[in-house]
Amino acid sequence: MKTRITELLGIQHPIIQGGMHYVGYAELAAAVSNAGGLGIITGLTQRTPSALAGEIRRCREMTDRPFGVNLTFLPAVTQPDYPGYIKAIIEGGVKVVETAGNNPQKWLAPLKEAGIKVIHKCTSVRHALKAETIGCDAVSVDGFECGGHPGEDDVPNFILLPRAAEELRIPFVASGGMADGRSLVAALALGAEGMNMGTRFIATKEAPVHENVKHALIAASELDTRLVMRPLRNTERVLTNTAVERLLGKERSLGALLKFEDIAPEVAGVYPRIMKEGEMNAGAWSCGMVAGLIRDVPTVKELIDRIMAEAESLIRRRLEGMLGA
Ligand SMILES: Cc1cc2nc3c(=O)[nH]c(=O)nc-3n(C[C@H](O)[C@H](O)[C@H](O)COP(=O)(O)O)c2cc1C
């Protein structure tokens, strides 16, 4: 399948694996790139720029296909060394960066000068247009369904994607709720040039996370995610568990008085315990409603091949067939 995204990124299939904290290591990124998509290493999961440089080297040993690095700009207790991370990305010869969280304008010049393609992930048409204006090459449009940070507008992809298509000139991929060939064909029909998946890629053989995380995704239905940190205007969609219900109880009882410190035990530093140790009630971890569509743990290649075969059959048989002779 050839789209503006496959052409822009030099990849075979229009499928991107979004950055994921404590999931997006070299193993997963390389598996996605080797299967013909674009794998992405999560920059800030690497504690220092030199650790990121090492992870980029490791990924290059596992694939000779293009892969990217995610740089997330979110409220943080201590500000990460962004200039250092950008230097590691440029010196590592990475050709694609996924930015997210905040306007990446401040960091764009060095990336563009190095010939790096920048895909900005955002949750509204106005932010997508801003990304186009400041010179991003593409955007990932993240609907309300998405795992992670859906923003504060709550517009699902059935509205958000066609709205993005009406306004944008640069290509965009659909993100949030994408799982299979049906998602891809629907995303293309709504105007996207491909899709970005997060949660679905966690339930793959190569995702370097504890088996409990993969089992939790298979066990979950589309009703099992919750929105946390809404009162702090830092909304995150997570899989429910005892820590999440405790956190939501604090949000209800403290109301407008809620501060980050009140919920820090449920959100700060919990990712390693969940993703590495498999402590599924340790805290809140990002997960999309798409969990309701996840029923197995294939290899990344099996997943991507299945998506492309299903998409082709939907287009050639189901859709064309509906038009008659
Ligand atoms: C466990 C997890 C961690 C994530 N961490 C990040 C992150 O660090 N930076 C980021 O930009 N997006 C992050 N995301 C969002 C994904 O890149 C992607 O946009 C999102 O998962 C798409 O929605 P989906 O889960 O419905 O596919 C994360 C998502 C998950 C599920």
The ligand as a Gaussian input file, in Angstrom:
#p B3LYP/6-31G(d) Opt

LIG

0 1
 C        1.571000       2.319000      27.963000
 C        1.560000       3.540000      27.081000
 C        2.540000       4.497000      27.244000
 C        2.558000       5.633000      26.421000
 N        3.569000       6.539000      26.570000
 C        3.642000       7.592000      25.707000
 C        4.736000       8.501000      25.782000
 O        5.625000       8.370000      26.620000
 N        4.762000       9.523000      24.892000
 C        3.786000       9.682000      23.938000
 O        3.883000      10.617000      23.132000
 N        2.733000       8.845000      23.858000
 C        2.645000       7.804000      24.705000
 N        1.597000       6.931000      24.594000
 C        0.575000       7.136000      23.531000
 C        0.859000       6.289000      22.280000
 O        2.047000       6.689000      21.642000
 C       -0.284000       6.430000      21.258000
 O       -0.448000       7.771000      20.877000
 C       -1.594000       5.913000      21.817000
 O       -1.390000       4.734000      22.533000
 C       -2.590000       5.676000      20.694000
 O       -3.774000       5.162000      21.185000
 P       -4.096000       3.575000      21.280000
 O       -3.478000       3.143000      22.555000
 O       -5.587000       3.534000      21.292000
 O       -3.467000       2.915000      20.093000
 C        1.550000       5.810000      25.425000
 C        0.542000       4.835000      25.295000
 C        0.530000       3.708000      26.090000
 C       -0.560000       2.695000      25.890000

